[in-house]
Amino acid sequence: MIMRGKEKWREVIEAQKQSDLTIKKYCNDNHICISSFYKQKTLILEEENTFLPVIIDKSNDVIDFDIDHHISCSKQNLKILLENLL
């Protein structure tokens, strides 16, 4: 098992973002445990108190936001998704 410090995990997470590979593919290619990747990513995001940028275009029925990739969702579908999560 390879032990990584917080800064090394930040580098790994940033490298995955820049790679345009899915997390699963990136982790498999780099011999990284996927569950460890997600755990460390969650811990780093919580520590940074990161906010999710959201753009609401009132001229149409779409909400855009970025997580690791750009996502567009209709307001109605987002409402359904959030209701099911809560």
Secondary structure, DSSP 8 states (H G I E B T S, - for coil): -----HHHHHHHHHHHHHHT--HHHHHHHTT--HHHHHHHHHHHHHHHT----EEE-TTSSEEEEESSSEEEEEHHHHHHHHHHH-
